[in-house]
Amino acid sequence: MIKVMLVDDQNLVRKGVRSLLELSDEIEVIAEASDGIEAIRTIPGVDPDVVLLDMRMPGKSGLDVLQQLSADGTLPATIILTTFDDDDLVLAGIKAGARGFLLKDVSLEELVGAVKTVAGGGSMVKPAVSQRLLKGLENLQTNFSSLDRPDPLTDRETEILRLMAGGYSNKEIANSLGVAEGTVKNHVSNILSKMGVRDRTRAVLKAFEMKLL
């Protein structure tokens, strides 16, 4: 069972997302928070597998939540809930440690799929969601630690990087390519090492910046 926490100041949004998630027998909503302060206080204690996080909230914003929990080392896998007007915040949130984003009018299939993907170690940096966000990703000047000139990737590593950008987990990539999951993990480790980044999301962002994808 995947444990999910909802963070949004709009009660109707939380109720709507909860009602969708409750249709899945693989997901359990274990907690909710109506603002960033409550989220920062609650998340470490309930230890969710995935957090669905609004960015625009009174008091402390979703970005504040990401930055604080990331600094504390208590940030779970987090998906930003966004609208088309939140491009800059989404980019800042991903740089702060979020695994990706979803639009607030997401369908049941997309929502459940995203939660499963992120819970399984994947990311949701999917450029098809917003052309403007894609443009922002392509022009993004990353401010996290990485190599200015990453070592060249092999054809297989580039293929896996594309699948990582599509939000696929190691297991899904392995099934797609017909190889062992351990082989994919090794390739992912090599990709992170060559690009000088610490996680998959930063690898994807760096790849967009370097126009490798």
Secondary structure, DSSP 8 states (H G I E B T S, - for coil): -EEEEEE-S-HHHHHHHHHHHTT-TTEEEEEEESSHHHHHHHHHHH--SEEEEES--SSS-HHHHHHHHHHHT---EEEEEE-TT-HHHHHHHHHTT--EEEETT--HHHHHHHHHHHHTT--B--GGG-HHHHHHHHT----SS--SS-----HHHHHHHHHHHTT--HHHHHHHHTS-HHHHHHHHHHHHHHHT-SSHHHHHHHHHHTT--
